[in-house]
């Protein structure tokens, strides 16, 4: 594969760099650099700056407001945004529910929902996993019963990321129990301000309120919020999950983190009597670098497929497995490199409103939170064990 840039692509890269330097929110960049938590305002400000530039719908069709970028332009944008230390795009609206709406929703639903998603005026969250249905998602039991022109929804969704900010939630719900469990699932859009919805925070191992349980108690949802056909939700969900798994790989972010790791290694190599950097450690670093290059080429192939109008295929499972394993491997290298300096974990440093007094040494400040938070990446979006089953079935034919 040839990844040398043409003069036109180099010009596009310069445009991206100019935008990131001059028009991306400076406050967001500061927080990212200082290792501080972003709040909803920060994330929306970043995405709305992309919208104002016409760059919000990176993978969207042009007819719905998409960027029209080819695979190389997408690669350049994500690579440069990561180098500039900008946050990843919150995926639930722009990258997850939007493709389902513009592919399977009717014209009225597209006109109603897509403009606000594109401009980040509305925050979405994902209602898939349940207390007894995670990797085996087809076992979900949240029920939606049609009565007249409304569904009445009862049940619980869990691990719902950033639901405390959400205006809407897209849900897989059970509308039929008579056949195969996959055939009785429907895809429903639910206003989070509806009576009968309540949230219970789940505090993760790094001390953050990132995920939630969402409870539905006889929640009334208009029937015209059903996407596509009743009972076809499993089909729509599989399209959405391939987009999600592609994003979970976070190749550009891992490249940037790896560059920071290399810079820190060089600092230590120039310091005498440092036990951390030895031949065994460097062999681990080189193995991660080789895998990272391989992952990058796989991502480029997936981006090329998306650029032709296709949804990512089973190769998104390969991206998900290797991408998440590499994120965790880089975290572990940072942990080993930081030594005893990684031990103090001060949750207050990562709370909203923290003024930014950095822990010392600077390179170790984010080690523990990164390590703790990224324990989950190999689980959500479909655990890596499930992804191996998908590869065995769809690629290897087992």
Legacy VTK file of the C-alpha trace (Angstrom):
# vtk DataFile Version 3.0
C-alpha trace
ASCII
DATASET POLYDATA
POINTS 398 float
0.000 0.000 0.000
1.360 3.411 -0.970
0.879 6.033 1.742
3.013 8.751 0.180
0.972 11.929 0.000
0.219 13.713 -3.258
0.657 17.508 -3.502
-3.113 17.868 -3.057
-3.043 15.731 0.078
-0.125 17.709 1.484
-2.152 20.880 0.901
-5.064 19.316 2.777
-2.720 18.400 5.636
-1.622 22.031 5.835
-5.281 23.126 5.957
-5.934 20.746 8.839
-2.886 21.989 10.712
-3.940 25.597 10.183
-7.414 24.847 11.524
-6.045 23.036 14.571
-3.618 25.864 15.313
-6.014 28.782 14.824
-9.629 27.692 15.205
-9.763 24.630 17.453
-10.819 25.617 21.012
-7.703 26.637 22.922
-9.239 25.794 26.313
-9.866 22.228 25.203
-6.306 21.860 23.947
-5.001 23.188 27.280
-6.998 20.657 29.272
-5.867 17.836 27.026
-2.209 18.829 27.399
-2.506 19.229 31.171
-4.231 15.859 31.549
-7.419 17.387 32.944
-10.907 15.981 32.502
-13.103 17.414 29.782
-16.708 18.308 30.550
-19.654 18.315 28.178
-19.057 21.942 27.183
-15.476 21.142 26.135
-16.454 18.184 23.994
-19.341 20.036 22.348
-17.143 23.093 21.685
-14.586 20.923 19.880
-17.206 19.184 17.756
-19.018 22.416 16.923
-15.751 23.938 15.741
-15.529 21.016 13.320
-19.121 21.590 12.240
-18.446 25.270 11.528
-15.551 24.172 9.319
-17.795 21.657 7.510
-15.822 18.758 8.953
-18.230 17.204 11.492
-19.668 14.433 9.302
-16.356 12.789 8.538
-17.847 9.472 7.420
-21.280 10.815 6.414
-22.560 10.849 2.831
-22.252 14.268 1.247
-26.020 14.460 0.680
-26.525 14.454 4.447
-23.833 17.031 5.166
-20.788 14.781 5.111
-17.250 16.000 4.505
-16.751 14.140 1.237
-13.261 13.170 2.361
-11.519 10.172 0.898
-9.713 7.563 2.998
-6.397 9.420 2.917
-7.954 12.699 4.039
-9.633 10.956 6.979
-6.328 9.377 7.900
-4.584 12.762 7.723
-7.238 14.503 9.822
-7.234 11.958 12.655
-3.448 11.790 12.639
-3.024 15.565 12.808
-5.783 16.031 15.414
-4.083 13.473 17.628
-0.687 15.130 17.187
-2.321 18.439 18.186
-3.611 16.684 21.333
-7.273 17.263 20.532
-9.855 14.843 21.973
-11.496 12.121 19.964
-14.992 12.839 18.675
-17.698 11.551 21.018
-18.983 8.709 18.841
-22.563 8.095 19.922
-24.251 10.701 17.759
-21.930 11.447 14.851
-20.389 8.018 14.343
-22.905 5.521 15.671
-26.594 6.420 15.577
-26.273 8.771 12.586
-25.190 6.011 10.145
-28.188 3.939 11.251
-30.566 6.876 10.742
-29.270 7.901 7.320
-29.089 4.281 6.148
-32.289 2.792 7.614
-34.385 5.736 8.848
-37.156 7.296 6.805
-36.941 10.771 5.308
-38.865 12.364 8.164
-36.485 10.869 10.736
-33.450 11.959 8.741
-34.711 15.553 8.559
-35.647 15.531 12.228
-32.497 14.072 13.768
-29.502 14.388 11.450
-29.042 18.209 11.436
-28.867 18.411 15.244
-26.492 15.443 15.390
-24.223 17.017 12.765
-24.087 20.340 14.635
-23.697 18.641 18.064
-26.752 20.455 19.379
-28.099 17.176 20.769
-26.142 14.675 22.874
-26.767 10.959 22.361
-25.944 7.873 24.395
-26.143 4.160 23.605
-28.604 1.750 25.234
-27.344 -1.727 24.348
-25.850 -3.653 27.297
-28.024 -4.817 30.181
-27.216 -6.338 33.593
-27.693 -9.821 32.085
-26.931 -9.078 28.429
-23.532 -7.735 27.465
-21.392 -9.836 25.162
-24.492 -11.971 24.551
-26.444 -8.920 23.484
-29.209 -10.923 21.833
-30.322 -11.973 25.338
-31.475 -8.435 26.138
-34.814 -8.193 27.927
-35.734 -4.487 27.956
-39.260 -4.686 26.603
-41.175 -2.310 24.332
-44.904 -3.001 23.950
-46.854 -1.205 21.239
-50.125 0.248 22.445
-51.834 2.445 19.890
-49.305 4.889 18.497
-46.807 4.571 21.377
-44.380 2.002 22.735
-44.175 1.493 26.497
-40.623 0.626 27.516
-39.581 -1.220 30.686
-36.157 -2.499 31.657
-32.582 -1.450 32.440
-29.537 -0.587 30.348
-26.082 -0.547 31.913
-22.550 0.713 31.209
-24.232 3.625 29.414
-21.344 6.000 28.732
-21.932 9.710 29.469
-25.693 9.200 29.781
-25.693 11.917 32.452
-25.224 14.423 29.626
-27.565 12.854 27.085
-30.668 14.369 25.501
-31.500 11.142 23.605
-30.666 7.464 23.821
-30.793 4.912 21.000
-31.898 1.569 22.350
-32.196 -2.028 21.367
-35.511 -3.238 22.808
-37.413 -6.507 22.682
-40.691 -6.240 20.771
-41.280 -9.965 20.188
-40.473 -13.190 22.064
-42.009 -15.685 19.647
-39.031 -16.590 17.430
-35.244 -16.542 17.477
-34.090 -14.010 20.036
-32.275 -11.912 17.406
-35.491 -11.555 15.383
-37.485 -9.968 18.204
-35.236 -6.920 18.670
-36.085 -3.414 17.449
-34.149 -0.135 17.272
-35.853 2.704 19.145
-34.940 6.361 19.721
-35.951 7.636 23.170
-35.942 11.163 24.597
-34.002 11.084 27.880
-36.362 13.673 29.380
-39.282 11.250 29.105
-41.126 10.527 32.378
-40.085 7.182 33.848
-36.360 7.384 32.975
-33.900 7.464 35.871
-30.097 7.277 36.055
-27.838 5.548 38.552
-24.145 6.529 38.291
-21.456 3.849 38.114
-18.056 5.046 39.331
-15.258 3.363 37.403
-11.965 2.095 38.807
-10.217 5.395 37.996
-12.712 7.295 40.165
-14.690 8.859 37.335
-18.430 9.054 36.733
-18.255 7.935 33.137
-20.918 5.225 32.917
-24.424 4.706 34.262
-27.383 2.419 34.643
-30.481 3.747 32.868
-33.837 2.518 34.168
-37.054 2.611 32.114
-40.308 2.455 34.061
-43.255 2.393 31.661
-41.624 5.035 29.456
-43.911 6.224 26.661
-42.189 6.518 23.255
-43.890 7.601 20.001
-44.093 4.724 17.517
-42.584 6.946 14.814
-39.303 6.839 16.787
-38.838 3.262 15.588
-36.008 3.039 13.055
-36.797 0.846 10.059
-38.929 -2.227 10.627
-39.960 -3.768 13.904
-37.838 -6.844 14.605
-34.939 -5.688 12.389
-32.983 -3.983 15.150
-30.358 -6.724 15.299
-29.482 -6.098 11.650
-29.173 -2.356 12.227
-27.168 -2.888 15.410
-24.557 -4.964 13.589
-23.956 -2.070 11.166
-23.577 0.318 14.076
-21.226 -2.001 15.959
-18.830 -2.295 13.040
-18.531 1.519 12.994
-18.039 1.519 16.781
-15.352 -1.171 16.713
-13.437 0.668 14.013
-13.376 3.776 16.219
-12.400 1.879 19.373
-9.069 0.967 17.759
-7.927 4.618 18.239
-4.888 4.200 16.012
-3.973 7.890 15.839
-4.207 8.247 19.626
-2.026 5.191 20.163
0.564 6.591 17.743
0.666 9.840 19.697
0.926 8.036 23.040
3.711 5.889 21.613
5.609 9.000 20.497
5.341 10.371 24.042
6.650 7.060 25.351
9.625 7.192 22.999
10.393 10.759 24.080
10.371 9.723 27.724
12.623 6.736 26.984
15.112 9.076 25.328
15.095 11.317 28.402
15.892 8.352 30.625
18.545 7.005 28.278
20.327 10.347 28.585
20.207 10.068 32.386
22.841 7.855 34.038
21.977 4.947 36.345
18.378 4.471 35.193
17.275 0.843 35.644
14.019 1.142 33.713
15.340 1.075 30.145
17.025 -2.258 29.479
17.136 -4.704 26.579
14.071 -6.643 27.754
12.025 -3.460 28.064
13.182 -2.193 24.659
12.217 -5.515 23.055
8.668 -4.937 24.337
8.722 -1.402 22.926
9.835 -2.618 19.500
7.153 -5.327 19.438
4.475 -2.711 20.146
5.864 -0.472 17.394
5.682 -3.297 14.831
2.097 -4.103 15.808
1.168 -0.420 15.650
2.402 -0.144 12.055
0.425 -3.281 11.125
-2.685 -1.874 12.782
-2.323 1.390 10.894
-2.324 -0.392 7.534
-5.404 -2.379 8.514
-7.183 0.844 9.470
-6.322 2.350 6.100
-7.920 -0.618 4.339
-11.081 -0.175 6.442
-11.174 3.554 5.688
-10.858 2.776 1.986
-13.851 0.446 2.247
-15.922 3.087 4.035
-14.964 5.654 1.391
-16.630 3.507 -1.287
-19.905 3.579 0.647
-19.548 0.243 2.409
-19.888 -0.361 6.134
-16.779 -1.784 7.793
-16.736 -5.566 7.543
-15.389 -8.224 9.906
-11.979 -6.610 9.628
-13.338 -4.083 12.148
-13.096 -6.939 14.676
-9.388 -7.276 13.903
-8.987 -3.535 14.427
-10.854 -3.740 17.704
-8.790 -6.604 19.108
-5.356 -5.362 18.143
-6.206 -1.690 18.756
-7.369 -2.255 22.317
-4.541 -4.654 23.131
-2.043 -2.042 21.923
-3.655 0.701 24.010
-3.254 -1.492 27.079
0.294 -2.515 26.116
1.340 1.139 25.807
-0.247 1.897 29.189
1.745 -0.952 30.739
4.977 0.364 29.213
4.285 3.796 30.675
3.522 2.164 34.027
6.809 0.247 34.052
8.753 3.267 32.849
7.286 5.524 35.543
8.223 3.090 38.290
7.281 4.252 41.786
6.072 7.583 40.392
3.032 5.806 38.948
1.901 4.670 42.393
0.294 7.874 43.740
-3.177 8.173 42.247
-4.914 11.419 43.155
-8.533 11.302 41.903
-9.041 15.008 42.641
-6.616 15.843 39.847
-9.047 14.390 37.332
-12.234 15.892 38.747
-14.166 18.613 36.947
-13.001 22.077 37.953
-9.504 21.026 39.033
-7.216 24.026 38.536
-4.373 22.128 36.911
-1.628 21.790 39.524
0.406 19.080 37.850
1.822 16.121 39.707
5.543 15.595 39.386
7.281 14.174 37.543
5.173 15.385 34.618
5.516 12.217 32.535
3.940 10.066 35.261
0.933 12.286 36.024
-1.492 10.458 33.724
-0.045 6.973 34.015
-2.400 5.520 36.620
-5.654 7.007 35.228
-4.812 5.867 31.682
-4.000 2.395 32.908
-7.140 2.062 35.040
-9.532 3.540 32.496
-8.252 1.502 29.570
-8.824 -1.821 31.325
-12.318 -1.683 29.839
-11.455 -1.084 26.177
-11.026 -4.780 25.422
-14.546 -5.412 26.763
-16.925 -2.727 25.487
-18.125 -2.688 21.898
-18.191 -6.482 22.091
-15.469 -8.201 24.116
-12.320 -9.287 22.323
-13.292 -12.923 22.860
-16.519 -12.264 20.930
-14.513 -10.536 18.173
-12.381 -13.656 17.789
-15.548 -15.687 17.278
-16.678 -13.225 14.565
-13.320 -13.528 12.794
-13.437 -17.322 12.991
-16.932 -17.412 11.503
-16.897 -14.626 8.898
-13.267 -14.646 7.758
-11.937 -18.134 8.468
-15.268 -19.898 7.790
-15.330 -21.962 10.977
LINES 1 399
398 0 1 2 3 4 5 6 7 8 9 10 11 12 13 14 15 16 17 18 19 20 21 22 23 24 25 26 27 28 29 30 31 32 33 34 35 36 37 38 39 40 41 42 43 44 45 46 47 48 49 50 51 52 53 54 55 56 57 58 59 60 61 62 63 64 65 66 67 68 69 70 71 72 73 74 75 76 77 78 79 80 81 82 83 84 85 86 87 88 89 90 91 92 93 94 95 96 97 98 99 100 101 102 103 104 105 106 107 108 109 110 111 112 113 114 115 116 117 118 119 120 121 122 123 124 125 126 127 128 129 130 131 132 133 134 135 136 137 138 139 140 141 142 143 144 145 146 147 148 149 150 151 152 153 154 155 156 157 158 159 160 161 162 163 164 165 166 167 168 169 170 171 172 173 174 175 176 177 178 179 180 181 182 183 184 185 186 187 188 189 190 191 192 193 194 195 196 197 198 199 200 201 202 203 204 205 206 207 208 209 210 211 212 213 214 215 216 217 218 219 220 221 222 223 224 225 226 227 228 229 230 231 232 233 234 235 236 237 238 239 240 241 242 243 244 245 246 247 248 249 250 251 252 253 254 255 256 257 258 259 260 261 262 263 264 265 266 267 268 269 270 271 272 273 274 275 276 277 278 279 280 281 282 283 284 285 286 287 288 289 290 291 292 293 294 295 296 297 298 299 300 301 302 303 304 305 306 307 308 309 310 311 312 313 314 315 316 317 318 319 320 321 322 323 324 325 326 327 328 329 330 331 332 333 334 335 336 337 338 339 340 341 342 343 344 345 346 347 348 349 350 351 352 353 354 355 356 357 358 359 360 361 362 363 364 365 366 367 368 369 370 371 372 373 374 375 376 377 378 379 380 381 382 383 384 385 386 387 388 389 390 391 392 393 394 395 396 397
